[in-house]
């Protein structure tokens, strides 16, 4: 089976990257964790509470398996999935944001074998300057035209670059830095991170002998110097994004290699959180190589997949036992926990949290498929409303949603759903299913 690109209908070669006029004030969602890669989104003013019928469902479309997040640019929605019939393949999918109509798909053959949690891809696509960049679960990197799905270039990271497949597959989203796209697959030799020319696919630099983890790296700027902050199963590292040169490194070996949650950088501090070994906070100094481990915690701050948030001196992280934790970022001191109200406690607790604007309000999709409006601040967790928008399938809802215009997009292993964030629903199918304290009605 060769790679194929199928078009559902004709698409103009001139791709419009502007949102609809009615939602022009709201940001797109072009990459993992949103427009800035930090879980912040400036959208329309949302209601204080969902109506009794919940947010209005605009459309639902079937998709294949996978945990890959969703991205939205203009009136296009992108994700990546896996199908097994008639042959096993990963598919990069492009839908119309307004109607849910499939615009194009690009499929290529894969063999997952005994890959654990092997239902589909993990990494969200990245859309930049008219192109879509993806990393599949078993190492296929693809660069496509965002309007048409035409292939610009592709790499098999295992077959061509000696990438070492981790237990749960490759999961770090492609990161754009200037004219490069950075891919994390633990290639050999010394290719834990490889930067490719984003237009041609030619290798620009490679760095580090570390095996592949699951965390998407972030680009920060500190004291006038950009740094690529990377968390691998062995270390927290900082690289020069222009050359791949190592600036600094802090050892942090984690059980089963589960370096998953994307690091955050605020107030001069890099924060990472792991499931078994807990959290580390690293303060950066004046020179690019200056750094100091300022605190560690393995009692309250033991995160897994849920991405931390930060605002006004306080950070918010989902602990594997105690639920959502608010803590002082400079000291690591716990301020409060929510007693597992936001999302159920379990073996793999999860919720995708996103700030709405610059206030203390967040929109949250939890592992049960509930869309939540809440306020997060040093005083506590105040839930305003929740509505059930998508049903889990074999696993909980682990794929990260997207927000763009006045809509939210979420997916499971079976469907992709689009809901209006400003309109009420008239359908009983989409009514609220839980009370504001998280209990069942």
Order of alpha helices (4+ residues) and beta strands (2+ residues): beta-beta-beta-beta-beta-beta-beta-beta-beta-beta-beta-alpha-beta-beta-beta-beta-beta-beta-beta-beta-beta-beta-beta-beta-beta-beta-beta-beta-beta-beta-beta-beta-beta-beta-beta
